Amino acid sequence: MQTAGKTYPGAYRDGDSYLHQFDPRLKLLLLCVLMACLFSATSGWRIVAIASLWLGVARYGSGGWRDGLKVIGLLRWLLLFTLLLHLFFTPGRTLFGTSWLSYDGLLRGLLVDSQLLMAVLFSMMLAWTTKPEHLAWGLTSLLSPLQRFKVPVREAGGLLLLVLQFFPLIREEVGALQGETEPRRGLDGIKAKAAMVVPLLMRLVDRADRLAGEITAGRESELNPPATADRCLTQFDWIFFGSGIVLLSLFWMV
């Protein structure tokens, strides 16, 4: 996982912070409440308060601020398109005396962009501090009451765990193949990337076979980590969860 963390900003990072120790079920619940607080915001002040919370928490993460800037770079075209869409097509007050630049659209576009960005950054914070198998277990545990209605929650949780584990493997294999080939530009670069598709698929098939074999045999490894045992919530979990709810309630009043 640590190797994958060097190639993309959403990888899990080892640590002993409070967020690492916090129960994954309560993390997911807090994230849902935070998303509701975030997307119900009608003014920028609530967004500023939530962004300040993220900056304060990311300060204690390894490369948190740096990876946050990477995410902004990756989402730049989506954020720009969203802003322009509101700027040109939202009715209301206009800019600079024109009839095609909307001042209200500019404000709305900035608000929507901030909401999208904060949602992604807090989701990344969850991924940084929670192992994939813990995330899958927490979500399965929260949705377990649906099993009474014949919803295949455990099967879906197993598939989710496989997907979460396989994404870093894809990144690793792409990075390994890129390291084995010389960088090229223009048409040669396009041909070189196209030639990587078949070797990449073959390597991924091999890794998938290994993973399936280890899961079938019940062996534990980097690809097949030990299953997360169910555990009771501790006093620390409840205190941390209660503090988070109080803080988000204060944000709701902004």
N, C-alpha and C positions, 0 to 999 in steps of 0.2 A: 504494500500500500504506500509505503514511503517513496518508492521509486516512482509510482504513478503520481504522487504529489508534486514531483518536480516538473511534470509535463502538463498538468492542468490544475486550475485553482480550486476545484471542487472536491479534492481528495480528503479522506480522513487524516487527521494529524494526531499522533499520540500526545497525551498530556494528562495532568492530574488536577486540572482546574475544576471549579465547582460545576461548570457545564458538563464536563466529561463525567463527573460522578452522578449527575442528575438522572433520574429515571427517564428512559426514552418515551414512555407513555405520556408522562406529564410534559415532556418537551414538545411532543406533537400537539397536545391540547393547548399549551401556551402559544404555540405557533399559530394555531387556528384562531385563537382569540386575538392575537396580534394582527393577523390578516384582516379580520373583521374590523378592528380598530383602524387599520391602515386604509382600507378601501372605502370606509365610511367617512373619511376625512373630507371636509368641505373647505378647509382653509390650509394655508401653508404652515401655520404654526404647529399643528399636530405632526405634520411630516418632519419639521425641524426637530421636534422633541424625539420622535422615533429614530431619526437619523443620528441624533446625539447619543441615543442609547446604543445603536450599532457601533458607532465610533468608539464608545467607551468599552464595550465588550471586545471588539476586534483588537483593541490595543494590547490585550493580553494573549492574543493568538499569534502563532508563528507566521509572520508574513501576512497578517490579516488585511492591513491597509493596502499593501502592495497588490494582493490578489483582488481586492475590491476595485482597484484601478484597472486591473486586467478585465474584470467583468464589464466595467463601463466601456472599455474599448471594444469588447466583443459585441456589446449591445448597441453600439453607437448608431448604426444605421436604422435599427428598429426605433430607437428613441427619437432620432431625427425625423423619420417618416411620421411617427405619431404626432410630433410637435407640428410639422408642416400641415398634416391633415386637419388638425384643429385650427391652425392659424388661417387657413384659406377657406374652410367650410363651416366654421361656427358663426352663427348670426350674433349680432350685438354691436357693441362699440367698436370703432375702427381705429387704426393706427395711421398717423401722419396725414390725416385728411383723405386717405384712400378709401375705396369702397370694397377692396378685395383683401385687405389685411385686417384681421379681427383681433382687437385687443383682448376681448373676452376669450377668444380662441387661444391666444397666446398664454393667458393665465391658466386656462383649462388644460392645455397641452403640457405645460410645465408640471401641473399637479398630477396628471396621469403618468407622465414619465417618472416622476418621483415615486409614485406608488408602485409602478412596475419594478423600478430599480431596487427599492427597499424590500419588496417581496422576494426578489432573487437573492439579495445579499443576506437576508435573514434565513432563507432556505439553505444558502451556503454555510452559514454559521451552524445550522443543525448538522449538515454533512461533515463539517470540520470536527465536531465534538462527539459524533455518534458513529459507531461502526455500522457498516451496512447490515450485518446480521442482527444487530440490536434494533436498528430502524425497522427491519422487516418483522421482527418479533413484537416490537411495540405496537405497530399498526395492526398486526394480526390479533394481538391481545385486546386492543380497543374495539375491534370489529367482531370479536368472538361471539357476542350475543346474537349476531345475525345468523349463526349456524342453526339456531332454533327454527329459522325459516328456510332451511335447506340451502343457504348460500354457502358455496365452497370457500370459506374464508382461509382455512389452513392451506388448501391447494394454491390459492392465489398468493398467499404469503410466501410459499415455497418458490413460486415462479418469480415473485418480486425479488427475493433474495438472490436467485440465480442471475437476474438481470443486473442488480446492483453490483454483484461480484464480477460480472463479465465485462462491464464497461471499462474498468481499469485495465483489464487484460488486453482489450482492443487498443487502448492507448499505448501500452507497453510494446505491443507487437508493431504498431505503426512507428513508434520511436525507434525500435530496433532495426526495422527495415530502412528507415531514413538514414540511420547511422551507417548502414552498410553500403549505401549508394552515394555517389558524388552529387552535390547540389548542381542543378542546371536551370537555365532560364529559357523563356520563350517556348517555342515548339518542342525543343528537346526536353524541357522540363515537364511539359504536359505528357509527352510520350513516356518519360521515366515514371511519372506517377501512375499512368495507366498500366504500365508493366508490373507495378507493385501489387495490383489487385489480386491476381492469382496466387502469388506466394503468401499474401496476407490471409486469404481465405484458407489456404492449406494449413498455415500455422494456427489459425483460430480453430480449425476443426481438430487439430491435434490437442490444443489446450482444452477444448470442450470434451474430448474423449477422456482426457486425464481427469477432469473434474467429475464427469459422470461416473468413471470407475471408482474414484475415491469416495463419492457419495454412496454408491452402491455397496462398496466394501465397508463403509462406516469408518474409514480412516480420516484422521484429522491432519490438515496441512494448511499451507498458506492459501490454497485455492478452496479448501473445504474446512473452514474454522469450526471449532466445537459449537454445538448448539447452545443457545442462551437459555439458561434455566429460569423458570418463573421465580419471582422473588416478591416479597412483601415490600410495600412502601415504607421507608424509614421516616423518622422525625425530620431529618434534614430535607428529604424530598418534599414533605408537606410544608415546611417553613419556606423553602425556596419557591414552591408553587404559589403559596399564599402571597409572598412578597411580589411575585410577578403579576398576579391578578390585581393587587392593589396599585402597582405602578401603571398597568395598562388602564385601569379605571381612571386614574388621574389624567392619562393621555386622552381618554375619551372626553373629558370635560374641556379640553383645550379647543 
